[in-house]
Amino acid sequence: MTRQGSTVRCERNLKSMKRLDLLVVTLVSVAVALGCTPCEECDCDDDAKADQAAAAAKDGTEAKEMAALEEEFGGDAPGGEVSQQFTLENAFMYDQINGAGDRKPTLAIVLFEYEKEETVKYQVAYVACTCRGPSVNYYSVAYVELSKEDGSLVFMSYDKDPSGHYAPGLYGDSTVTSYGTPVKAMFDRFREEKLVGRTQDEIRAIEPMHGEVDGYTGATVTPNNSVMMLEGLFEYHNARYM
């Protein structure tokens, strides 16, 4: 029984080898018919070397980027590792102003961007008030529509869009101060009277308010940083649509 079994396996192995030889011959014949020549003539070695060089250059670039991240963040990423770097295109910088008038370059994120025939619709997340405790330094989301013709502010809201059906905006600052000042209502009036319908130059000309409580809100950081955010958004918008 054992010899017969061995004989059967040998015969099967022999048949498999013959099939493999036949397959190799067939593939070579097809390659020749298609005009493929040996690797020396196809420069396969050169292509492989080029690919290896490109890969090495990429690895070197990534290593430098990782080193820069480690230097910037001190290796304090979760788990002591620095996550892979990526490019964030839907964002811009603006000067965040605190209550004392100090400016700090801060990142704003474009959550939504949609081009229409005459305007561009945006949802922009940014922080205005940083004078509260860190646990409540919430971001606001401004819904903004800018003209494609002159870049003017067509619409701005921290709640509903022009249709009144959707609420793409989010107001993250105080609605009423500890002194009872209706900050949100007063800021809405400031936005309607000083911002909506204005040109970019008119909005850029607005001076930051400091010191005494301004005539519109109980806290100057809210209107100040809405203007600062818009100035950053203007640059973002103009580079793409103007």
C-alpha positions, 0 to 999 in steps of 0.5 A, a space after each residue: 500500500 505504501 509503495 503504491 501510494 508513493 508511486 501515485 504521488 510521484 506520478 502526480 508530482 511529475 505531472 505537476 512539474 510538466 504543467 509548470 514547465 509548459 506554463 513557463 514556456 507559454 508565458 515566454 512565448 507570449 512575452 516574445 510575441 508581444 515584443 518584450 525583450 530581456 531585462 538588459 534591453 528593457 532597462 528594468 534594472 535602471 527602473 528598479 534603481 530609480 524606484 529605490 532612489 525615489 523611495 530613499 528620498 521619500 524616507 529621508 523627507 519623512 524622517 526630516 518632517 518627523 524630526 521637525 514634529 518631534 522638535 516642535 511638540 517635544 515628543 508629547 504626542 499620545 503614547 510618546 509618539 508623533 503622529 504622521 504629518 498631514 496637510 490641512 488645506 481647509 484652514 486659515 490663520 487669524 489674529 485672536 484678540 483677548 480682553 487686554 488687546 493682545 493678539 495671537 495667531 490662531 487657526 480657524 477651520 473651514 468645516 464646510 465650503 460650497 461655491 454657488 453662482 454668485 456667492 460661496 457658503 462657509 462654516 468656520 470654526 474658531 475661538 473668540 473668548 479665551 478669558 474663561 476657564 479652559 473647560 469652557 473656552 468653546 469654539 463658535 461656528 460662523 455661517 458666512 456667505 461671501 460674494 464672488 464678485 467683490 468679496 463682500 459679506 452677503 450673510 453671516 449667522 451663528 444660528 440659521 441660514 437665510 432659508 431659516 430651515 437649517 442651523 449651520 451656525 453655533 454661538 460659543 460665547 456667553 449669551 448673558 454675562 454675570 451682570 445680566 448683560 444680554 451679550 448674544 442679542 447685542 452681538 447680533 445687532 452689532 453683526 447686522 449693523 456693522 458687518 452684513 452687507 459691508 465690503 471687505 475694506 469697510 470690515 477691515 477698517 473696524 478698530 478693535 474695541 477695548 477698555 470700557 464695555 462697547 455699546 453693542 456687547 458686554 464683552 469686546 472679545 466676541 465682536 473683535 474676533 468675529 472681525 478678525 476671523 472675517 479678515 482671515 476668511 477674506 484672504 482664504 476666499 480671495 485666493 480661491 475665488 477672486 
